[in-house]
Each structure stands twice: as structure tokens, then as C-alpha cells.
Amino acid sequence: MTDALHTDITEITETFQSTRSQSIFTNSLIPDQYQYVTKSQESSKTDLERMSLVKLMNDLELNQNRILYFMTLTYKPFETRTYQERDVNKFFRTFYVQKLLPYLINKNYHRVSKRYLQPIGLVFVDDHETKAIKKNKFHRRTDSNDLSKYIFPVKLHHHAVLALHPDTVEKMNYLLGENTLANSSFTHKIMTSDLQRCDADAVMYSSKMLWKYPEYQVLKGTTGEIL
């Protein structure tokens, strides 16, 4: 993480600490997110950072009119070895820069005049779940049929929370659902995908393994950078 980003997170954390009595979590996901807060004192600093990232996404949604999406990507394994964190991060960068950005904006997405359209996002590495998880955990609408379905993540994978500019939402909505990104039009490396609308609390689930994989990726839409 860069010094500038560390400074931003420090400022957000200080703000969060000063307003902890005023909950920033205002929807039905409040009970779910707290199960992903580590109970050990040793991890409290990590959890505070995670909560500050929730507030960051909450601010993007409420104050910058960004629309939030929760993305899960799993990847096809190598034939000769088990892939590592650096491998899946490379898979994501290639997919994001070479496929998703051109799809959402156009091939000139890197131009300064187009950068404001790029997503702002947080991308976290995760590994095996200890149990099945509900597929639509972060969906805004309650659907008993959907909630009865489960997914079983395989090996290392990514959870990302993306804050989209309103002008790119229509294209993103075409990708909602399961495995819409798991085809050769995007990349041969994606094994499964799931894309849902969400709110900022999805960051708590996405970052639940931050203590183990602390080098999360930050998508900075205004500069076109991946940190």
C-alpha cells in the first residue's frame, strides 16, 4: 500500500473512531457483517481498517453517487502447480485492465478524459470457505429461493467491491448473475464468477481474510491505477 493511501486510511480510521457510536451500517446486513469481525485483540487493528474501508465505500455511494457491486471470481488451476497469491492477483489485473475496463468504457479508458468513468474498488484475496455460503448474501432484495442456493469457493479466489460511475451502470448490469464473466470473451482463466448489487457492508465479508492476505488491491478510478 502506498504512503498516500495509508494516509487516507489513517484519516478515515480517525473519523470512524470519533463517530463509532453513530452506526454507518443502515441496512439489513448489519447482523451478517459482524460475524466477520475477528474477536482476538491481535486482529483488532486489521478489523478497524476493514471498518474504515466500509466507511470509504459508504461515502462513495452516498456522497459521490457511485453504485456498488460485489464480485467473486475463482480461477482455473494450473496443471503443474498450485497457484499462489501473486498468481491470482495477476489474473485479476489482466482481466480488469484488458477486458473489464474496455467493456465498461471503451478502448480509450486510459485517457485522462475517461478516467473519471473508471470504477473505484477494493479487491481481496480469499481462500477455502469452511462451509457453504449463501449465493445472494449481499443482494438487496429478499428472495427465499435464491437464499436456498449455495456456492462452494475453490482454492484462492477474489472478492471485490466496485463503486461504479452512473454512466457505466447499464453495461455492468448486463453482467449481473452467475458466470457471466466465465467465458472466452473476457478471459480463459476465470472458472466461475458471480456479480451482484450490494452496499458497503459487503466489504466486511470480502476482507475477512485480510489478516492472512493483507496486500489487497485498490482500484483508483480517478487516476486509472491499480495499487
N, C-alpha and C positions, 0 to 999 in steps of 0.2 A: 504494500500500500504506500502511496506517495505521501510526502510530508504535508502537502496541501490537503489531501483527502483526510489524513489523520487530524489536521487542524479542524476541518469541517466537522468530523465526527465528534471531536472533543467539544466543540461549541454546541452541537446538537445534544450531546450527553448532558452537559451542564444545564441546558434548558430543560431537558427531560427530568433531571433530578429536582429542579426547582419547582416542577409542576406535577410531581408524581401523584399527588392527592387528587388531581383532576384527570380522570381517565381519558386517554385519547382513543380507546377502543370502544366504539359506539354501536357495535352490531352484534348479531347472534353468534359470532365466532369467539367471543370472549372466553367461554369455558375451554374451548379446544386449545387455544394458543398457550395457556398456562401449563399444560401438561408437557410442553417442550422447553420449559424453563428448568435448568439444572438446579438441583437442590443443594449441591455441595458449595461451600464457601469459596473453594478454589476456582470455581467456574463463574462466580458472580460477576466478575469484570466482563467476561465474554457475554453473559446474558444481558448486561447493561448496554453493551454495544449493540446487541441484536435488537433490543427495545428502541435504541436510538435510530436504528435503520428503519424500524416500523414507523417511527415518527417522521422520518425523512420521506418515506413513501406516502404517508398520510398527508403530509404537506403538499406533495406534488399533485395528489388527487384533488385536495380541497382548494388549494390556492393557485395552482397552475393549470387546472382543468385537464390534467392528464388522466387517461383511462388505464386502469391496472389489469394486467393479465398474469396468470400463473401458468408456467410452462414446465413440463417434466420431459426430459429426454434420456433414453437409455441407448446404448451403443452396441453394435455388433462386436463380438470379441475377436481378438487376433487368433490366428491358427497356431501360432508358435509360442506365445507367452501371454500372461495376464497383464492387462494394461494398468498403468499407474495414473495418479492424479494428473501429471503433466500431459499424458496422452488424451484423456477426456477433455482437458482444457483446450488442447489444440483442436480437437474435433469441434468443440463449440465455437471457437474463434473462426474457424474456416466456414462453418455453416452460417454464422451470423454475418460475417463480412462479405462473403462471396455469394450468399444466397438470400438470406432474410432481408438485409438492407436493400439490395436491388429490387426485391419483390415489393417491399413496402413503399419505397420512394421511387427510384429508378436507377439506372446505371451511373448517374451523376450524384449519387447520395453523398459522396465525399466532398463535394464543393461546399465552400463556406456558406453560400446562399441556401443550401439544402440541409445543413447540419441541425437546424432547429427542429426539423422533422424527425430526426433520429430518436429512437427510444432512449429513455434513461432507465437503467436497470441494475439489478443485483443478481449475480449468478453464483450458486453454491454447489459444491460437490457433496454428494451423499453416497452412502453405501447400503448394504443389505438392510432391509426392514426386519425387525424381529417378529412381526406378524403382518398379516394383510392389512391394507389401509383402504378406506373408502375412496372410491374414484372421484367423487364430486365433493370432497371435504370442504372446499372453499367456494363452491358455487353459491351465488346469491339466492337462487330460488330453491325451495324445498321440494324435492321430488322423491317420494318413498321408493319408487322403482330404481332410480339412479343410485340412491344411497344403499341399496342392497347389493350393488356390484362392487367388486374389489379388484385391486391391482397388486401385483407382486413384483416389485422392482428387482432387477437383475444386476449384480456386480456394481461397479461405480457408475453413477449417473448424475445428472444435473437437475436441480430445481432453480428456476429463475422467476423473479418478479419484475415485469417490464411495465414501465409507465409510458404509454403511447401518446403522441400528439393527436389531437382530434382528427386531423386531416388524414391520418393513416389508419384510423379505426375500421373503416369499411373493409379495407383489404385484409386486415388482421382477423376480422370476424369470419371471413371465408375459411380460415384455418382452425376455427373452434372445433373441439372434439378430439377423438382418438385417432392417432396415426395419420393425420393429415400431412405431417412433415416427414413421415417414414416412407419416402419414395424417391426414386432416382432424380426427380425434378429438383429436389433440394440437396440431398447427399446420400451416398450409398452407406455411410457409416451409422446412420440412425436406425436403431432396431425398433423402438416404439416411441411414440410421442403422445402427449396429452396437453391440450391448451384450453384454459377456462378463464372466464372473467373472475376477478377476485377483488378483495380490498387489501389494505395494508397489512392486516394481521397474517396474511399468507407468508410474510417474511419469517415469522416465528417458526413455522413448520419447515420452510425452505432451509433455514440456517441451523437446524437442530444438531448438525454435526460440525458446527463451526469450531468447537473445541478440538476436533481431530483434524479438520481441513481448514485452517484459518485464512488461507490465501484466496479469498473469494474475489471474483471479477466484478468490476464496476464499469457499467456502460454509461459513458458521459455523452449524452446526446448533443450538447451544445458544442462539443469540441471534436466529436467523432472518435474519441479514444476508447480503448479497452485497457483498463489498468489491471 
